[in-house]
Amino acid sequence: MAAGGVGPLFDLTGRTALVTGGGSGLGRAVVEALVAAGAYVVVADVSGDRLAKLAAELGSDSVETAVLDVRDTAAVDALVDDVVARRDALDVVFANAGIGRGAGPGVPEGSLDTFDLDDWETLVDVNLYGVLRTVRAAARHMKPRRRGSIVLTASTAGLRADPLVPYSYVVAKAGVVNLTRQAALDLARWGVRVNAIAPGPFQTNIGGEGPADPAVVARWSSMVPLGRMGDPAEIQGLALLLASDAGSFMTGGVHTVDGGAMLQAPALREAGPEAV
Ligand SMILES: NC(=O)c1ccc[n+]([C@@H]2O[C@H](COP(=O)([O-])OP(=O)(O)OC[C@H]3O[C@@H](n4cnc5c(N)ncnc54)[C@H](O)[C@@H]3O)[C@@H](O)[C@H]2O)c1
């Protein structure tokens, strides 16, 4: 390792980054980490209110905000084109925007025969196609530059069945997992790295704005060997590793940050029939 400590490995000074869904939760934590590491960050989110709050609170010359709905292909392409045109760079992209739903097969309304197909389409449009649109737009600019790091937000729910989230969510996130691998394989020859972060349960606004219901927190915490939900700041170390030169030989990986949740089978049968 070069003299000067570990700082230079994670240094993003002079790099331009884009974070979708950066107005809240995990995305916002990523934005703060990237800014702290020296990057210029374009924060895109469908919520103008959240972006305004972020801009007021971060107050940094290193951040700009853009209202963006990742369901809009033309808008995703236009934003990425605009960032590259103005900054002549796009080094790091976090395709992170996503939405959640409460009902999984652990509760009756999440059953296979009762879920709502319109709701399925909305969720998949944001959580899978929205990620695909973002990755595709980023790749177009990174390929000719022969450098770049793309990080997708997957989920432990994309790596196994999950009793607390719906079919649409686990299917979309499983798609994100293999999109990561396929894009990593595709883009490696261009020097572009693609990785995913697969979070376990974190306390964010995905279940609704404001403090979470203690019963919900307890239920999620019971699925985690470390015995609690994650704090969004606990995503920052991995995010910086994947974004920076510290992760220069990492591509195609799906990295869990889950308090050990993937070590044990999720609890089933809480609301179902006693036996079949
Ligand atoms: N919180 C968790 O436990 C958890 C676990 C695993 C994966 N994830 C994933 O992490 C990502 C971030 O979620 P979070 O937990 O931080 O939630 P969050 O609700 O706190 O933040 C998500 C952000 O995405 C934005 N967004 C939603 N739809 C959008 C759209 N169509 N276009 C652009 N922006 C949009 C929201 O306005 C919000 O600011 C999601 O992909 C989510 O699926 C979260």
The ligand as an SDF file (V2000), in Angstrom:
LIG
                    3D

 44 48  0  0  0  0  0  0  0  0999 V2000
  -34.7970   -0.0530    4.0410 N   0  0  0  0  0  0  0  0  0  0  0  0
  -34.5860   -1.3380    3.8690 C   0  0  0  0  0  0  0  0  0  0  0  0
  -34.7670   -2.1360    4.7930 O   0  0  0  0  0  0  0  0  0  0  0  0
  -34.1020   -1.8630    2.5450 C   0  0  0  0  0  0  0  0  0  0  0  0
  -33.6650   -3.1900    2.4830 C   0  0  0  0  0  0  0  0  0  0  0  0
  -33.2170   -3.6860    1.2770 C   0  0  0  0  0  0  0  0  0  0  0  0
  -33.1930   -2.8880    0.1570 C   0  0  0  0  0  0  0  0  0  0  0  0
  -33.6310   -1.6030    0.2360 N   0  0  0  0  0  0  0  0  0  0  0  0
  -33.5870   -0.7950   -0.9770 C   0  0  0  0  0  0  0  0  0  0  0  0
  -32.8570    0.3830   -0.7410 O   0  0  0  0  0  0  0  0  0  0  0  0
  -33.2510    1.3740   -1.6940 C   0  0  0  0  0  0  0  0  0  0  0  0
  -33.4950    2.6710   -0.9500 C   0  0  0  0  0  0  0  0  0  0  0  0
  -34.6230    2.5100   -0.1010 O   0  0  0  0  0  0  0  0  0  0  0  0
  -34.7070    3.1390    1.3560 P   0  0  0  0  0  0  0  0  0  0  0  0
  -34.9390    2.0440    2.2930 O   0  0  0  0  0  0  0  0  0  0  0  0
  -33.5890    4.0710    1.5660 O   0  0  0  0  0  0  0  0  0  0  0  0
  -36.1120    3.9060    1.2270 O   0  0  0  0  0  0  0  0  0  0  0  0
  -36.5140    5.4420    1.3360 P   0  0  0  0  0  0  0  0  0  0  0  0
  -37.9760    5.4710    1.0520 O   0  0  0  0  0  0  0  0  0  0  0  0
  -36.0410    6.0310    2.6100 O   0  0  0  0  0  0  0  0  0  0  0  0
  -35.7150    6.1220    0.1280 O   0  0  0  0  0  0  0  0  0  0  0  0
  -36.0300    5.8220   -1.2090 C   0  0  0  0  0  0  0  0  0  0  0  0
  -35.9780    7.0950   -2.0320 C   0  0  0  0  0  0  0  0  0  0  0  0
  -36.3020    6.7520   -3.3760 O   0  0  0  0  0  0  0  0  0  0  0  0
  -37.1640    7.7480   -3.9010 C   0  0  0  0  0  0  0  0  0  0  0  0
  -37.9730    7.1970   -4.9870 N   0  0  0  0  0  0  0  0  0  0  0  0
  -39.0470    6.3670   -4.8820 C   0  0  0  0  0  0  0  0  0  0  0  0
  -39.5640    6.1420   -6.0940 N   0  0  0  0  0  0  0  0  0  0  0  0
  -38.7930    6.8110   -6.9830 C   0  0  0  0  0  0  0  0  0  0  0  0
  -38.8360    6.9820   -8.3970 C   0  0  0  0  0  0  0  0  0  0  0  0
  -39.8110    6.4140   -9.1370 N   0  0  0  0  0  0  0  0  0  0  0  0
  -37.8880    7.7400   -8.9790 N   0  0  0  0  0  0  0  0  0  0  0  0
  -36.9320    8.3380   -8.2370 C   0  0  0  0  0  0  0  0  0  0  0  0
  -36.8610    8.2520   -6.8980 N   0  0  0  0  0  0  0  0  0  0  0  0
  -37.7800    7.4900   -6.2840 C   0  0  0  0  0  0  0  0  0  0  0  0
  -38.0180    8.1660   -2.7200 C   0  0  0  0  0  0  0  0  0  0  0  0
  -38.6010    9.4540   -2.9010 O   0  0  0  0  0  0  0  0  0  0  0  0
  -37.0070    8.1390   -1.5780 C   0  0  0  0  0  0  0  0  0  0  0  0
  -36.3870    9.3980   -1.3820 O   0  0  0  0  0  0  0  0  0  0  0  0
  -34.4620    0.7920   -2.4040 C   0  0  0  0  0  0  0  0  0  0  0  0
  -34.0620    0.2680   -3.6590 O   0  0  0  0  0  0  0  0  0  0  0  0
  -34.9160   -0.3140   -1.4910 C   0  0  0  0  0  0  0  0  0  0  0  0
  -35.6360   -1.3080   -2.1680 O   0  0  0  0  0  0  0  0  0  0  0  0
  -34.0780   -1.0630    1.3980 C   0  0  0  0  0  0  0  0  0  0  0  0
  1  2  1  0
  2  3  2  0
  2  4  1  0
  4  5  1  0
  4 44  2  0
  5  6  2  0
  6  7  1  0
  7  8  2  0
  8  9  1  0
  8 44  1  0
  9 10  1  0
  9 42  1  0
 10 11  1  0
 11 12  1  0
 11 40  1  0
 12 13  1  0
 13 14  1  0
 14 15  2  0
 14 16  1  0
 14 17  1  0
 17 18  1  0
 18 19  2  0
 18 20  1  0
 18 21  1  0
 21 22  1  0
 22 23  1  0
 23 24  1  0
 23 38  1  0
 24 25  1  0
 25 26  1  0
 25 36  1  0
 26 27  1  0
 26 35  1  0
 27 28  2  0
 28 29  1  0
 29 30  1  0
 29 35  2  0
 30 31  1  0
 30 32  2  0
 32 33  1  0
 33 34  2  0
 34 35  1  0
 36 37  1  0
 36 38  1  0
 38 39  1  0
 40 41  1  0
 40 42  1  0
 42 43  1  0
M  CHG  2   8   1  16  -1
M  END
$$$$
